[in-house]
Amino acid sequence: MPTGWAAALIALVVVPLAIVRPTSWWILPIALAGVLVLMVFDFFAAPNPTGIDVEREFPPSLTLGEQGELRWLVKNRHSRDVRISVADALWPSLQASRRSSRFTVAENRQHRFGADIEPQRRGRFPFGSITMRTMGPFRLVSRQHTRVVRGTLAVLPAYPSREMMRTRMRIPLETGIRSVRTRGTGTDFDQLREYQPGDDIRRVDWAATARQQKAIVRDYRAERNQHVVALLDNGRVMAGTVGDVPRVEHAMDAVLGLTQVASKVGDNVGLVTFDNQVRGIVPASNSKAQFARVTEAMYLLDPQYDESAYRTAFTTAASRFRRRSLFVVFTDLVESVVADSLLPAVSALTRTHLVVVAAVRDPDVADWATTTRHQGVDESYRSAAAVASLNARERTIAALSAVGVIVVDARPGELATDVVDQYLELKAKGRL
């Protein structure tokens, strides 16, 4: 391929001749032929790019919004120095700081260069073609070769609540030791201990008190091996954004937080993802690999712009998780959708299980509803619409509560912590 140097050389020959306008017309073809000879010589003198090996190095996975490094290793198998440029066909959403570089590699040596990436979208990103160009000694012509270097980067859901979940589990960061226990709550016997002021008199163990000749009480802890199942709605209502983040991303953060805390407590966590059909099911487990399984089941999901099939999802979940469980449904509280679809279907779960519906509310709507100073008619209409929206949301919450559903309606950034707090409260009260 001709380079910019070739174009400059042609211009250097043609422009002066055009200005001078020599009487001998054959000077121009001879000059251009001389340039062509140099370009042909440069082509054959340029190293063959097939003698260059290139490898791509990158982490197997990154979290959405997390920075990572992508590196290329270029190996020169020629017995002379090679001027080369390398360009990689990267996905735009990876936000790479660069995708190409030009350098010289010494004979039988290698060169490494890199770029910072910060993915802006979840999913699986396969890598493909890398194009290499080698230069001749006059830099008039480059030889190009494209090679497919396969690889796949997995961009996982963002988990901004990770540190807050550590607080909920009371994990010392330096040791990683778990200590999730609420003294005096739950139903599983833990230990006997001496009575302390403020202890419930009903927990006194009279036989142990008689033996020890001092007041002894029973300590209980929350039961283990209970079932917690997250139902993640990936339909139309979850495609909207709150705080510039899709609702489904807020929900995924909460699912990860619930999975991490419940697994550490010793409960079995499962997942059902659905939109207009059931997309995936993760069996309930509390193994160390469960967090990775849940993440794997969510990171490829794209919101579907169809109505969510709540009845199909709930009946499927009820048939797959027959043991009494805590079902946490992550969706949005749109009055018409809840009244027409969710409420008629939720009875498939409430007959046997405890159900929580979790949603993230838009703080901008609350701000618009409380605004008293309006600059124009448009703002007045917006405030009225915001008030109507909040009233509809309250009616939806009341309708769900009337059929025994617990509702968590959280602000952006607080959905994960509110859901986990609700789970821990229910567990401490022995309602699971």
Helices and strands as residue ranges (DSSP letters): H 4-20, H 27-45, G 49-51, E 52-57, E 61-63, E 68-76, E 82-88, G 92-94, E 100-105, E 110-117, E 123-135, E 142-156, H 162-169, E 188-194, G 201-203, H 206-212, E 216-221, E 227-233, G 236-238, E 241-242, E 245-246, H 247-265, E 268-274, E 278-285, H 290-298, H 310-320, E 325-330, H 335-337, I 338-342, H 343-350, E 354-360, H 363-370, H 377-402, E 406-410, H 415-428
